[in-house]
Amino acid sequence: MNNFVLITNPISGKGHAKNVAEQAYAALTESGAQGQLMFTSASGDAKRFAQEATSDGIRSVIACGGDGTLHEVVNGIATVPNVTLGVLPCGRGNDFAAAIGVPLKPEAAIATLLSGTPIHVDLGRCYQNSSQQSALSRKPIRGLRRSQEDSYQQEDVTSPENLLTDSRKPMADCYFSTIATCGYDTEVSRRAAKGTPLFAGTASYAYAAVETLFYYEPPFVRLEGDFGVHEGPLLLAATGITSRYGGGFQIVPNARIDDGLFDVCIIRPVSPLTVLRLLVTLFWGGHVSHPAVSMHQTRTLTIETDTPMLLYADGEPMCETPATIEIIKEGLTVMAPR
């Protein structure tokens, strides 16, 4: 990284990111590289700094902070060719760093910037559809008791030839590098992003997951992908480039970061007690064998809901439904350990 910009959220990791960034900047400049260290002070700064740097011809952009900082930087460089991303993980989850093998130890992460190798990984694109949402034959699930989970209809999967073909134009593009969420895990991500003084890291996500159980109401959804159509009430749908979110929950354990495919986990509504049991199995991917869970692969996913829902990706808000998610094969170049 001979000509770089290092973008840092100085409060990430309770101020740890600032120290790591300064160490990295010193190591890079001592190695002969030239660059600039920039600190964010508000939401959107990291994306803007990345855009300005690449407009000035810089092709090495380093994100130091949590998943939110990385998400912004990725969105700042996503449409610019020949840019290499560096990652210094200092947040709660650090799921993307784990996927590419960047160590959490600062010295080892900095060494990756100095002597690592660039690899190509997939990138996700999400946009809100401009057409009106299709009418969904909504089931009266909000009035059902959770103990009636066994009476929910099974997913309706039809062939790809029968998918909707109406024209949809993107309203705004957002990019992501890990997992996009819809439903229960979206609300969990929103609550986890607020943080809690009692917990950090994965424990913060687990706390938010339990808290969300007390009021979450399943939406009625229509999901269209290469696998066909899933229509019905939904607990969650996680669409992953990487295998994990929340700092270690293996929601799509077989996901590969460079295969040009999303792995999609669809979970139909179950009782709160079953959700808690599934949360435990997420640490090793044991949930995939549960009868309420189905796993798919696709290059695109269109999401329609009975009422507009906000989608999250990388733990950050993206857009409202109806929306489409697309894979960009090897759309991101990133420094990884040799």
N, C-alpha and C positions, 0 to 999 in steps of 0.2 A: 504494500500500500504506500506508494511513493508520494502521491498527492491526495490527501484525504481531508474529510471533515468528520469530527467526532461529536455527535449530538447526544447530549446528556440531560436527563431529568435529575437535577441535583437533590431532590427530596426522596427519590426512589430508594427503597431499602433503608428507610429512616436515615437518609443522608449518606449511606454507604456508596451509592453510585457516584457521588461527587469525588470521593477519594479514589475509587477505581478508575474513573475517567482521567483524573490527573496523573495517576500512575501510568496509564496506557499512553497518554499524550507524551509523557516524558520518555517512555520506552521507544515510541515510534520516532520521535524527533532525534533521539540519540542514535537510532539506527540509520539516520540519514534521510528519512521521509520528511516531507513538508506538509503542514496541514494546519487546521484551525479547530480549537475546542470551543463548542457553543453550548450554553446552558439554556434550557427552556424555562419559561416562567408562567406559561398558560397553555391550555389545551389548544392544539393546532400548531404550536411553535415547531415541533419536531418535523411535521410534514412540510411546513413552509421552509424551514432551514434546508431540508433535503432537496426540495424543488429548486431553491435558489442556488445551492451548491452545484447541482447537476447542470443547471442553466449556465453556470460559469465554467463548465467543462470538467468539473471534478467527477471522477468515476469510481472513487472509493468512499463509501459512506458507512460510518460505524454508529450503531445504536447502543447506548449504554443506559440501562434502566430496566423497567419491567416490560410486560407484554404490551401495555398501552403505548409506551414510547416506541417499541419495535413496530407495532401496528401502524403508527403514524409515519414512521420512516419508510416502511414498505409502500405505503400509499403515495409517498412523495417521489419514489424512484420507479414505481411499477411500470410506467409507460416509457421510461428512458432506456435506450439500448446500451449494452456494454457497461453496466454499473455493477460493481461488486459490493455486497453487503457484509459488514462485519458486525458481530454480536458480542456484547459484554453483558451477560445476564446478571441483573441485580434486583429482580422483582420477586413477587410472591410465587408465581407459577413456573416461569421460565420453560414453558413447554416446547417452544420452537428450538431453543438452545439444546434441550435434551434430544430432540429428534435428529439434529445434525451432529451431536456428539461434543458440543462445546462445553467444557467443564465449568462448574460453578466457582471453583477456586480462582480468584482474580489473576494470579500469576500464570496459571495454565491457560486461562481465556486470553490473556494478553499475548502469550506465546503463540496462540493460534493465529492472531492477527499478523505476527511477525514471520511465522514459518509454516503456516497452514497451507492448504491447497483449495482453490476455488472449485466448487461443485455446482451443478445445476439441479434445482429442485422445482417442484410444481408450485403454481400460484393459483389462488382462487379469485374469481371475480363475481361480484354480486351486484345486481341492479334491480330497481323497482320497475315492474311492468307498467306501461302507460295505459294498456287496455283495462277496461273494467273487469273486476273479478267475476268469474263465472258463478252462476247460481249453484249453490251446493245444497244437496238434500240433507239438511241439518237434522241430526238425531237429537232428541230432547235430553241430552246427557247431563245438563247442569242440574236437572231435577232428580237424577239417579243417585242412590246411595253408593258409596265406593265399594261396599261389600258385594255389589252385583257385578263385579268385574267380569265374571265368567259369562255373563249374558251379553257382553259387548260383541258385536259382529266381528268376525275375522276380516283381515284386510282383503280388499278386492283388487287382485292383480290381473291386469289385462295385457294383451300384447302391445308392443310399441307402435304397431300400425294403427291402433285405435286411439292413440293419444290425441289431445287437442292440437289443432294446427293453426289457430288464429294468430294473426300477426301481432307481435309484441316488440316495442322499441324501448331501449334502455332510457330511463330518465336521468340516472346518475350512476356512475360506476364507483364501487368500493372494492378494495383488494384485501385478501387475507392470506395468512401463511400457515394456519393451523386448522381450526375447526369452526364451522358455522353452526349455530344452534337455533332451534325453533321450538317453542313450548316451555315446558317446565325448566329445562336447563338454561333457557334464555333469562328467565326470571332469577334463577340461581346466580347466573353471571352478573346480572345487574346488582343484586344484593351483595355479592362477594366483592364487587368493585368498590362499594362504599367502604368496605373494611370494617373491622371490629377491634376494639382495644383488647379483647380477650384472646383472640386467635390470630394466627398469621399463616401464610402459605396454604397448603392443602387443608389444614384444619379450618381456615376461614371459609373455604369453599364448602366443606362438609357442614359447617354450622349454618351457612346460608341454605344449603339443600334441605336440612331438617326444618328450618324456619319457614321455608316456602311451602312445605307440605300442608300447613294449616289453612291455606286459603286458595291454593291453585285450582282453577277450573279448566278441565281439558277442552280445547277448541275442536271444532270439526274441520278436517283438512283434506286437501287433495294434493298428493305429491306425484309428480310425473318425472320419470327418468328413463334411462336405457333399460331398466328392469321392468318397465310397464307403469302401472298406476296403483297407488295405495290411496284409499279413500276411507275415512272414518274418524272417530274420536282419537285424539293423540295425547299421550303423555309428553313425549319428546321425539325430535328428529335431529340427530347430530350428523353433520356432513363433514368428513374429515380428510385433510391431506396428510396430517400426522395422526398418530394413534391416540393421543391423550390430551386432556384438558384439566384445568383445576389443580395443576401441580402434580398429577400422577394418576388420575382416573382414566383407565384404559377403555374409553368408550367405543372405539373402533380398533381393536387390538391388531388387526391384520393390515391396517393402512400402511402404505409405502409412500415415501415422500417424493418419489420420482417415477411412478408408474403411469402417470397420465390419467389416473382415475381417482374419484372420490370413493371412500367407503362410507356408507350410510347406515346408521343404526336407527331403527324405528321401534319405539316402545309404545304399545297401546296402554290405555289407562288401567292401573292396578290399584290395590288398596294402599294406604299410607304405610302399613307394616311391610308390604311387599316391596315398596320403594326403598325403605330402609335396608331391607335384605339385599336388594340389587345394588345399592350404593356400596356395600361392603365388597361385593364380588367385582365391582368395577376396578379394583386395584390390580386384579390379574386377568380381567376380561372374562370372568366366569358367567356374566350375565347373558352371553350370546346364546346359551342353551335354554334360556327360560322361554316358555310358550308364548309370552306376550312380546317377545323380542324377535325382530326379523332384521337380517343383515343383507345389504345389497352393494353393488358397485355401479357407478354411472359417471359419465363425463359431464352431464348437466342435470340439474334438478330444478323443476318449477314448483313453487309452493303457493297454494291458494288456501285461505282460511275463511271461516264464516264471518269473522270480523277482523279488521286489520290488526296484525301483530307485528311487533318489532323483532327483527332478526339481529342476533349478535354474532360476531366472529372475532377470534383472538381476544374474547372477553370484552369487546367494544361494540357499541351500537352501530348497525350498518344501514338498514332501510326497512320499510314496512312491506308486508305482503299486500297484494300478490307480487312475488319476486322470482327472479331466476338466478341460479348459481351455476357458474361454468368453471371448468378446469382449464388452466393454461399450462400445458406440459412444458416443463423446464423453463418456466417464465421468470425464475429468479436465480441469480448467481450469488452464492454466499461462501464465505471463508469457513472451512471446516478443518479439524485436525487431520494431519496426515496419517 
